Amino acid sequence: MSALTFPGYRRPNGDVGIRNHLLIIPTVICANQVCTRIAQIVPETVAIPHQHGCSQIGADKQRTFDVLAGTGKNPNVGGVLIVSLGCEVIDPQALAEAIKVTGKPVEVIDIQEVGGSVKAIQLGTELARRMREELDRIEKTDIPFAELKIGVKCGGSDATSGLASNPALGAAADSLIREGGTVVIGETTEIIGAEHVLAGRCRTPDISQRLYEIVDRFEKEVERMGADMRGGNPSPGNIAGGLSTIEEKSLGCISKCGTAPIEGVIEYAEAIPSGGLYFMDSPGNDIECVSGMAAGGVHLVCFTTGRGTPTGSAVVPVIKITGNKQMYERMTDNMDVDVSDMLSGTMTLEEAGERIWREIREVSHGKLTKAEILGHQEFSINRIGPSL
Amino acid sequence: MAGPIEAGADALVMDAADHVATAIRDIATGQTVQYVVQGVRLSLVAEEAVPFGHKIAITDIPEGEKVRKYGEVIGRATTAIPKGRHVHVHNIEGIRGRGDKAKGANAS
C-alpha cells in the first residue's frame, strides 16, 4: 500500500495539483463577459463568472473574497488572471496578494483603466496565452495519496443514496484516510436530525459542541423564516424519490464520510487541514457546497446522487456515483460509478467502496470525469447578507 | 449502520428497531413483500402500492409515534399507520427544521 502514488503538479509552496488550470477570476459580475471571452479564446483556461463583488459589506463581502481567493489558491490551479472592473468592493490587488502567498503567478487587469471591454479582452488574452505556456512547462512528479484531499457530497438524493451510494462512498473515504489522506464533509443543513451521530464521533468535546452550534444556528434561521424545511429540503425530487423528512435524508447522508473521527469543524471556504476527516459548515446547495470545498483546497469531490445531476466544478473534478440503476442507465452521460448492484445483493459494501476508491485513484492520475468531459464548470458563492 | 443486503429481498430494513422497510423494487397492492431483519427472512402483504425507494410499514404505527429508520427517528406519525401501508409525507412529518411551528410563526 505504501507505493500508492499519483503524478501531480508540485506548486512553489509545496501544494500538489491533480490538474493544472489557468484560472480567470472576475472580481465582480461586471467583469464576467471579459473573463468568459478570454477563456473562449485561450484553450485550457477556465473562467468563474459569478453574480457578486459589488454592493456587499461585512462578513458577506468577506465570504465572497474568501471563496474567490480560495479558488485561486486551490492546488489544481497553476496560475491566475484577475479581471477587475475598477470600482467594485472586492479589491483586486488584495485578492492578488492573497493568492500570491502560494507562489503561483497572478496577473491583474482593470477594465476601466485599460479602456473598455475590447482592450481588456485583448490584454487578457495576451497575458493568458503567456501564462498558459509557462504552466505547460511544469513536469509531473510522483505524489503519495496521503497528500490527497477530497470532498464528499450528495445531491439529488433519493432512497438509494442512504442505502447504497453513501455507505459505499464512506468505505472509499475510509480507504483514503487509511492512506493518510484528508476528507471533508459539509452540508450543515443535511445533518439536521443526525448531528448526534456525528457529534459522537468528534475527536474532542469542543469539536462536538461546535458541530451542535452550527446546526442550531442554521435551524434558528429556518425558524426565523417561519417555514417548514420540507419542500425546500427534502426537495420535491427527494420526496418523489421516497425521502419523507429532513431527518431521514440526513441519516442517509452522513454515511458518505465513512467511520473516521471528526478532527475539526471549519468555516465555509476555510483552508482544510491535512489528515483525517473534517466538517465544513456549508449549505446543502450543491454548487455552493462544492465551490466552498474547492476554495478550502480539495483536489476532487465525490458526489453521490439518486435522482441524477450533471454537477461539475470549475477547478476540481467531480466524480458522480449512484445506487439507482434506472437513473444510471438513463443518465450514463453524467455518471462515473454505478454501485446499484449493492441493492440486489450482488455487490458488497466493500466491493462498492473499492470501486469508488479505484475511481478516485484514476481521476487523480488524470482520467477525466464525465462532468469534465462535458465541460461542466459550475461555480457559486454562498451569500450571508443583503445586496445594498 | 447497514447490514449486508440479502439477494432476493423486495424491501430493506436498516436496523432491528425500524418501523419501516425501503422498497428496492416497485411493490403492487396485495403483493407479498420479502424482507430480512437480523438475518431472519420475513414477509408481509402490501396493503397498497409502494414505489421503488419509498417506505412500507412493517409494524402497526400508532398516531404520534416517533417513526424509526436506520435505528433513528426520521419523524412523527401524523395518523395511525397500519402494517403494509405506504409511509411518506401524507402520514409522517419532520420534527426538526419546523419554522412553521416555531413560536410566533404565522402558521396556517
Interface residues (C-beta under 8 A of the other chain):
Chain A: D158 A159 T160 G162 L163 P167 I192 G193 A194 V197 E219 V222 E223 R224 M225 G226 A227 D228 M229 R230 N233 I239 G241 G242 S244 T245 I246 E247 E248 L251 G252 S255 G306 N324 Q326 M342 L343 S344 G345 T346 T348 L349
Chain B: M1 A2 P4 I5 E6 A7 G8 A9 L12 M14 T22 A23 I24 P51 F52 G53 H54 K55 K69 Y70 E72 V73 I74 G75 V87 H88 V89 I92 E93 G94 I95 R96 G97 R98 G99 D100 K101 A102 G104 A105 N106 A107
